[in-house]
Amino acid sequence: MVHGPREYIPPIQVKVLETRRAIPLDTNEGVYVRERKTGHVRAVKGETYMLQPTEELWTKYVPPAVEGLLSSQSGGSAYVTDPTLSNKLTASLGRPWDPKNGAPRRRDPTRVVTFEVPHNAGIQVYDYKTTSSRILFGPTLVMLEPDEQFTVLRLSGGVPKEPNVIRTLCLQLGPDFMRDQIV
């Protein structure tokens, strides 16, 4: 491997397998890197990083439901309602969820999954490697490690209350804005 900014003209016997460039990362960005020899995956955050010869970028799988929530809740909507589960959307919290129009924007699967937790909200992140979860309170930026996933919360909503109307990644802790109908 040839390092640094330089010109390299390979001889005929040498075959160039790959040309790599440094990956510039801000403090709130990162990439997943996998060591080919050991298979160990780690997240590199907040620094310009050049892959070593035995490393490669690793793609993190995020379930489609979480992808959709990451995309829709990044716009500031705390709760997203699923119209297939409720016909009383006008009385429920949040905005309607549309799988076609609200399709998630394409995320680079090698980049660290980030989510900005709003003020006065909590989010649960589950680590499959250690089988433990951590709860973070906003405002904060959550950056998932390779073995972590967000916990999708399904909340009741509407008047009268129906189960699983609202899907969200974060739970609002604020003042009580709920109502119900006694039948």
C-alpha positions in Angstrom: 0.0 0.0 0.0 1.3 3.4 -1.0 0.4 6.2 1.5 0.3 9.9 1.0 -0.4 12.4 -1.7 2.0 11.2 -4.5 2.2 10.0 -8.0 2.6 6.3 -8.4 3.2 4.6 -11.7 2.9 0.9 -11.1 5.3 -1.4 -13.1 3.8 -4.0 -15.4 4.0 -6.8 -12.8 1.9 -4.9 -10.3 -1.8 -5.0 -10.4 -3.7 -2.1 -8.7 -6.5 -3.7 -6.7 -8.1 -0.6 -5.2 -7.6 3.1 -4.9 -8.6 4.5 -1.5 -9.2 8.0 -0.3 -9.4 9.4 3.2 -12.9 9.7 4.5 -13.5 13.1 6.2 -15.9 12.9 9.1 -17.3 15.7 11.3 -17.9 15.3 15.0 -21.5 14.1 14.4 -20.6 11.6 11.6 -18.9 8.2 11.5 -18.4 5.1 9.4 -18.5 1.4 10.2 -15.2 -0.4 9.6 -14.7 -4.1 9.5 -11.3 -5.8 10.1 -11.1 -8.6 7.4 -8.8 -10.9 9.4 -10.8 -11.0 12.7 -14.3 -9.9 11.5 -14.4 -7.3 14.3 -16.6 -4.3 13.4 -16.2 -0.9 15.0 -17.5 2.6 14.5 -15.0 5.4 13.7 -16.4 8.8 14.6 -15.4 12.4 14.2 -12.0 12.2 12.5 -10.7 11.9 9.0 -10.1 8.2 8.5 -8.0 6.2 6.0 -8.8 2.5 5.7 -6.0 0.2 6.5 -5.1 -2.6 3.9 -6.9 -5.2 6.0 -10.1 -3.1 6.6 -13.2 -2.5 4.6 -16.4 -0.4 5.0 -19.2 -2.4 6.6 -22.8 -2.0 5.8 -25.2 -1.8 8.8 -28.7 -3.3 8.3 -31.5 -1.2 9.7 -35.1 -2.6 9.6 -37.3 -0.8 7.1 -39.7 0.3 9.8 -36.8 2.0 11.6 -35.6 3.5 8.4 -39.0 5.1 7.8 -39.2 6.5 11.3 -35.6 7.9 11.1 -36.6 9.7 7.9 -39.9 11.0 9.1 -38.9 11.9 12.6 -35.8 13.7 11.4 -38.1 16.5 10.2 -39.2 17.2 13.8 -42.4 15.1 14.0 -42.3 13.3 17.3 -45.0 10.8 16.5 -46.0 9.1 13.3 -49.4 7.4 13.1 -50.1 4.4 10.9 -53.4 4.8 9.0 -53.7 1.1 8.4 -54.3 0.5 12.1 -56.7 3.3 12.9 -59.5 5.1 11.2 -59.5 7.9 13.8 -56.4 9.8 12.7 -57.9 13.2 13.2 -58.2 12.5 16.9 -54.8 10.8 17.3 -51.4 12.4 18.0 -48.9 12.9 15.3 -49.1 13.0 11.5 -50.3 10.3 9.1 -47.7 7.9 7.9 -47.6 7.2 4.2 -45.3 4.4 3.1 -45.2 5.8 -0.5 -45.0 9.5 -0.1 -43.1 9.4 3.2 -40.5 7.0 1.8 -37.2 7.3 3.6 -34.4 9.1 1.9 -31.5 6.9 0.9 -29.1 6.5 3.7 -25.5 5.4 3.1 -25.4 2.0 4.9 -21.7 2.4 5.7 -22.3 5.6 7.6 -23.1 5.6 11.3 -26.8 5.7 12.0 -27.6 8.9 13.9 -30.8 10.3 15.4 -31.3 13.6 17.2 -33.4 13.1 20.3 -35.7 16.2 20.8 -35.9 18.1 24.0 -37.9 16.4 26.8 -37.9 13.0 25.1 -36.3 9.6 25.8 -35.1 6.9 23.5 -34.1 3.3 24.1 -31.2 1.7 22.2 -30.7 -2.1 22.5 -27.2 -3.7 22.2 -27.5 -7.2 20.9 -23.9 -8.1 21.7 -24.2 -7.4 25.5 -28.0 -8.0 25.6 -28.5 -4.7 27.4 -30.3 -1.5 26.7 -29.5 2.1 27.3 -31.9 5.0 27.6 -30.9 8.5 26.5 -32.7 11.7 27.2 -32.8 14.7 24.8 -31.6 16.9 23.6 -28.8 14.7 22.5 -27.4 13.0 19.4 -27.5 9.2 19.4 -24.9 7.4 17.2 -25.4 3.7 17.0 -22.6 1.3 17.5 -22.4 -1.7 15.1 -24.3 -4.1 17.4 -27.0 -1.6 18.5 -30.6 -1.0 17.2 -33.3 1.5 18.1 -36.4 0.2 19.9 -39.6 1.0 18.0 -42.4 2.1 20.4 -46.0 1.4 19.5 -48.3 3.7 21.5 -52.1 3.9 21.8 -53.9 6.9 20.4 -57.1 8.2 19.1 -60.4 8.8 20.8 -61.4 6.3 22.2 -57.9 4.8 22.7 -56.8 2.1 20.2 -53.6 0.2 20.6 -50.6 0.5 18.2 -51.8 3.7 16.5 -48.6 5.7 17.0 -45.2 4.4 16.1 -42.2 6.3 17.3 -38.5 6.0 18.2 -38.7 8.5 21.1 -41.1 8.9 23.9 -42.1 12.5 24.8 -41.8 13.2 28.6 -43.5 16.5 28.6 -46.8 17.9 29.9 -49.8 15.6 29.6 -51.7 16.3 26.3 -53.8 13.2 26.2 -57.6 12.8 26.2 -59.9 9.8 26.1 -63.6 9.0 25.8 -65.3 6.9 28.4 -67.7 4.3 26.9 
